[in-house]
Amino acid sequence: MRRVLVVNAGSSSLKLSRLDDGSDDPVAEQDLDAPGDTVDAGDLDAALDGRLRQVDVVVHRIVHGGPRFLEAVRVDAEVRAALGDLTALAPLHQPKSLAALDAVSAVLPDLPAVACFDTAFHATLPPEAWTFALPQRWREQWGLRKYGFHGLSHAYIARTVAVPRLVSCHLGSGASLCAIADGRSVDTTMGFTPLDGLVMATRSGSVDPGLLLWLLEQTGLSEPEMASALEHESGLAGLTAGGGDMRAVLAAREAGDERAALAIQVYLHHLRSGVAAMAASLGGVDVIAFTGGVGEASEPIRSEAMLGLEFLGARRVVAIPAREDLEMARQARELLG
């Protein structure tokens, strides 16, 4: 399985890349428009670069594996049906991934397909980290637990920075932290959904659940209105009344915008608190690694985030490019030999 086609379905695009064994550089890449939850197999067939067809296996990034899929798996009819059943756990993300899986399978039906999961890396969380203090009947009936996300990114960082105690900071439009002990996830900031944890570009991160109940009871907000606001109008976007792009927020702060300055401070406050919490789960920290569009590219955020965290005693602070594609290709090759 030397040649792997990596498929990553985003909010508005379908990213395809071919990775050959022995090289980290893609042989070919292609970004296709794929708005919404559908991918047209005919359009994909017409647009697909010839080199992207000359592969041995296709690997797909699937956001949610639920309690069943704790490692990469070869996709067959039973697995495909089970992935569809998990849509309720990630209604904003799972349909896009499955639409891409179906379209690529229709275009390249003779190739084996592998699914890799953003939740799987966190299967090693100890019970005290993944259990919510909610009624037992709720937890058992509806599978309420911390799943964690960005697992493919955190797994790549864990392999790249092989130290006993590592805090991985994936900071992009979505953001999460992971406490990694000897290569295994032992704590993370995202929870049952990717809304939990840090302040993000347009997502709120952790909010007092009593506040949300108050809004529902007292203001007349509907559940869909609240869901949309928490997902698309909060985070940096809500704090600045802008689009949530960190580069724009930093530029606005430099220009004297007080809202942008406060937004950065709120972002950093939650980030520092989260890093310290991850270090506590590890009993200390050797290395803090930043990745993702913000984590890798924004030196001001990295340096300002570390102010006040000197007491953690980290030996190194590093910035590493996010390479979920390499992790996916590795998992596919390992699964299929």
C-alpha positions in Angstrom: 0.0 0.0 0.0 2.6 2.5 -1.1 0.3 5.1 -2.7 -2.5 6.6 -0.5 -5.2 9.0 -1.5 -6.1 11.2 1.5 -9.6 12.6 1.5 -10.5 15.5 3.9 -13.9 17.0 3.7 -14.1 20.6 5.1 -17.0 23.0 5.5 -16.8 24.2 1.9 -14.2 22.2 0.1 -13.0 18.7 -0.5 -9.2 18.3 -0.1 -7.5 15.4 -1.9 -3.8 14.6 -1.8 -1.7 11.6 -2.8 1.1 10.5 -0.4 3.6 7.9 -1.5 5.4 5.7 1.0 8.8 7.2 1.8 8.0 10.8 1.2 6.2 13.5 3.3 5.5 15.6 0.2 2.3 15.1 -1.7 2.7 13.8 -5.2 -0.5 15.6 -6.2 -3.1 17.8 -4.5 -6.5 19.1 -5.4 -9.1 21.2 -3.7 -12.6 20.9 -5.0 -15.6 23.0 -4.1 -18.0 21.0 -2.0 -20.4 23.3 -0.2 -23.1 21.8 2.0 -23.5 18.1 2.8 -23.3 16.7 -0.7 -20.5 15.8 -3.1 -21.6 15.0 -6.7 -19.8 11.9 -7.9 -20.0 13.0 -11.5 -18.4 16.4 -10.8 -15.7 14.6 -8.8 -15.0 12.1 -11.6 -14.7 14.9 -14.1 -12.4 17.0 -11.9 -10.1 14.3 -10.4 -6.5 14.7 -11.3 -5.1 11.6 -13.1 -2.3 11.1 -10.5 -4.8 11.1 -7.7 -6.4 8.0 -9.4 -3.2 6.1 -9.5 -3.3 4.9 -5.8 -3.6 1.7 -3.8 -6.0 2.8 -1.1 -8.2 5.7 -0.1 -8.3 7.0 3.5 -11.0 9.3 4.8 -11.1 11.6 7.8 -14.3 11.0 9.7 -14.9 13.4 12.6 -16.8 11.0 14.9 -16.2 7.3 15.6 -18.5 7.2 18.7 -17.8 4.5 21.3 -17.3 1.8 18.6 -14.6 2.9 16.3 -11.5 3.4 18.4 -8.9 2.9 15.6 -8.8 3.1 11.8 -11.1 0.6 10.1 -11.7 -0.7 6.5 -15.0 0.6 5.2 -17.6 -2.0 4.1 -21.4 -1.8 4.0 -21.8 -2.5 7.7 -19.2 0.1 8.7 -20.7 2.7 6.3 -24.2 2.1 7.9 -22.7 2.4 11.4 -21.0 5.7 10.5 -24.3 7.1 9.3 -25.9 6.1 12.6 -23.3 8.4 14.4 -24.5 11.5 12.5 -26.6 12.6 15.5 -23.3 13.0 17.5 -21.8 15.3 14.9 -24.6 16.7 12.8 -22.5 19.6 11.4 -19.5 17.5 10.4 -20.3 13.8 9.9 -22.6 14.3 6.8 -19.8 16.1 4.9 -17.3 13.3 5.6 -19.8 10.6 4.6 -20.8 12.5 1.4 -17.1 12.5 0.4 -16.7 8.9 1.2 -19.7 7.9 -0.9 -18.6 10.1 -3.8 -15.0 8.9 -3.9 -16.2 5.2 -3.5 -18.5 5.7 -6.5 -15.6 7.1 -8.6 -13.0 4.6 -7.4 -15.1 1.5 -6.5 -12.3 -1.0 -6.8 -10.0 0.6 -4.2 -10.1 -0.3 -0.5 -11.4 2.5 1.7 -10.2 3.2 5.2 -11.8 5.5 7.8 -9.7 7.4 10.3 -11.4 9.1 13.2 -10.8 12.4 15.0 -12.2 10.9 18.2 -10.1 7.7 18.2 -6.9 9.1 19.7 -8.8 9.9 22.8 -10.0 6.4 23.4 -7.2 6.1 26.0 -8.7 8.8 28.3 -9.1 7.5 31.8 -12.6 7.2 33.2 -12.2 10.3 35.4 -11.4 12.4 32.4 -14.2 11.2 30.1 -17.0 10.8 32.6 -19.5 13.7 33.1 -21.1 14.3 36.5 -24.6 13.7 35.2 -27.3 11.2 36.2 -26.2 7.7 35.5 -29.4 7.0 33.5 -28.6 9.8 31.1 -25.0 8.6 30.6 -26.0 5.0 30.0 -29.1 5.7 27.8 -27.6 8.4 25.5 -23.9 7.6 25.7 -23.0 11.0 27.3 -19.3 11.2 27.7 -16.3 13.2 26.6 -15.1 12.1 23.2 -12.6 14.7 22.3 -11.7 15.8 18.8 -8.7 16.8 16.6 -7.3 13.4 17.4 -5.5 12.9 14.1 -3.6 16.2 14.6 -2.8 15.4 18.2 -1.7 11.9 17.3 0.7 13.3 14.7 2.2 15.7 17.3 2.6 12.8 19.7 4.7 10.9 17.2 6.7 13.9 16.1 7.5 15.1 19.7 8.2 11.9 21.5 8.5 13.0 25.1 6.9 11.6 28.3 4.8 14.6 29.1 3.5 16.7 26.1 0.8 19.3 25.8 -0.4 19.6 22.2 -2.1 22.8 21.3 -4.1 22.6 18.0 -5.2 26.2 17.3 -7.0 26.9 14.1 -10.6 27.9 13.4 -11.4 25.1 15.8 -9.1 24.7 18.8 -8.3 22.1 21.4 -5.6 21.0 23.8 -4.5 17.5 24.6 -2.4 16.1 27.4 -0.3 13.3 26.1 1.6 10.9 28.4 4.0 8.6 26.6 2.2 9.0 23.4 -1.3 8.4 24.8 -4.1 11.0 25.3 -5.0 11.3 28.9 -7.0 14.6 28.8 -8.4 17.0 26.3 -10.5 20.2 26.2 -13.2 19.3 23.7 -15.9 17.2 25.1 -19.1 15.6 23.9 -19.1 18.0 21.0 -16.4 20.2 19.3 -18.1 23.3 20.9 -16.5 22.6 24.3 -13.2 24.0 25.6 -11.2 26.9 24.3 -12.4 30.1 22.6 -12.3 29.5 18.9 -12.8 31.5 15.7 -16.6 31.4 15.7 -17.4 28.8 18.5 -17.9 29.8 22.1 -15.9 27.2 23.9 -17.0 26.3 27.4 -19.9 28.4 28.7 -21.8 28.1 32.0 -24.7 25.7 31.2 -26.9 27.6 33.6 -26.4 30.7 31.4 -27.7 28.8 28.4 -30.7 27.5 30.4 -31.4 31.1 31.5 -31.4 32.3 27.9 -33.8 29.5 26.8 -36.1 30.2 29.7 -36.0 34.0 29.8 -35.4 35.4 26.3 -37.5 33.4 23.9 -34.4 32.1 22.0 -35.1 28.9 20.2 -32.8 25.9 20.3 -31.8 26.3 16.6 -31.1 30.0 17.2 -28.9 29.2 20.2 -27.1 26.4 18.3 -26.4 28.7 15.4 -25.1 31.5 17.6 -22.8 29.2 19.6 -21.4 27.6 16.5 -21.2 30.5 14.1 -21.5 33.8 15.9 -19.4 33.4 19.1 -15.7 33.1 19.9 -13.5 35.7 18.3 -16.3 36.6 15.9 -18.7 37.4 18.8 -16.1 39.3 20.7 -15.1 41.6 17.8 -18.3 41.6 15.7 -16.0 40.4 12.9 -15.3 37.2 11.1 -13.1 35.5 13.7 -9.9 35.3 11.7 -7.0 35.6 14.1 -4.8 37.6 11.6 -7.5 40.2 11.3 -8.1 40.4 15.0 -4.3 40.9 15.7 -4.2 43.6 13.0 -7.1 45.3 14.6 -5.5 45.2 18.0 -2.4 46.8 16.5 -4.5 49.5 15.1 -5.9 50.3 18.5 -9.2 48.5 18.4 -10.3 47.9 22.0 -12.7 45.1 21.2 -9.9 43.2 19.4 -7.6 43.7 22.3 -10.1 42.3 24.7 -10.9 39.4 22.4 -7.2 38.4 22.4 -7.0 38.6 26.1 -10.1 36.4 26.5 -8.7 34.0 24.0 -5.3 33.8 25.8 -6.9 33.6 29.3 -8.7 30.4 28.3 -5.7 29.1 26.5 -3.4 29.6 29.4 -5.9 28.0 31.8 -6.3 25.1 29.5 -2.5 24.5 29.1 -2.1 24.6 32.9 -5.0 22.1 33.3 -3.4 19.7 30.8 -0.1 20.0 32.6 -1.8 19.1 35.9 -3.3 16.0 34.3 0.3 15.0 33.3 1.9 15.9 36.6 4.1 18.4 34.8 5.1 19.0 31.2 8.3 18.5 29.2 7.2 20.1 25.9 4.4 22.4 24.8 3.7 22.0 21.0 1.6 24.5 18.9 0.1 23.4 15.7 -2.8 24.4 13.4 -3.3 27.6 11.4 -3.0 29.9 14.4 -0.7 27.7 16.5 1.9 27.3 13.8 1.7 30.7 12.1 1.0 33.2 14.9 4.2 33.9 16.9 2.4 36.6 18.9 -0.2 34.1 20.2 2.4 31.5 21.0 4.7 34.0 22.9 1.8 35.7 24.7 0.2 32.4 25.6 3.4 31.4 27.5 3.4 34.6 29.6 2.7 33.5 33.1 3.2 29.8 32.4 6.9 29.7 33.2 6.1 27.9 36.5 5.1 24.8 34.5 8.8 24.3 33.7 8.5 23.2 30.1 11.9 22.4 28.6 10.8 23.5 25.1 8.0 25.3 23.3 7.8 24.3 19.6 5.7 25.1 16.5 4.9 22.2 14.2 2.9 22.1 10.9 -0.3 20.3 11.2 -0.1 17.1 9.1 -3.2 15.1 9.6 -2.7 13.7 6.1 0.5 12.0 7.2 -1.1 10.5 10.2 -4.0 9.2 8.1 -1.7 7.6 5.6 0.3 6.0 8.3 -2.9 4.5 9.9 -4.1 3.2 6.5 -0.8 1.5 5.7 -0.6 0.0 9.2 -4.2 -1.3 9.0 -3.8 -2.9 5.5 -0.2 -3.9 5.8 
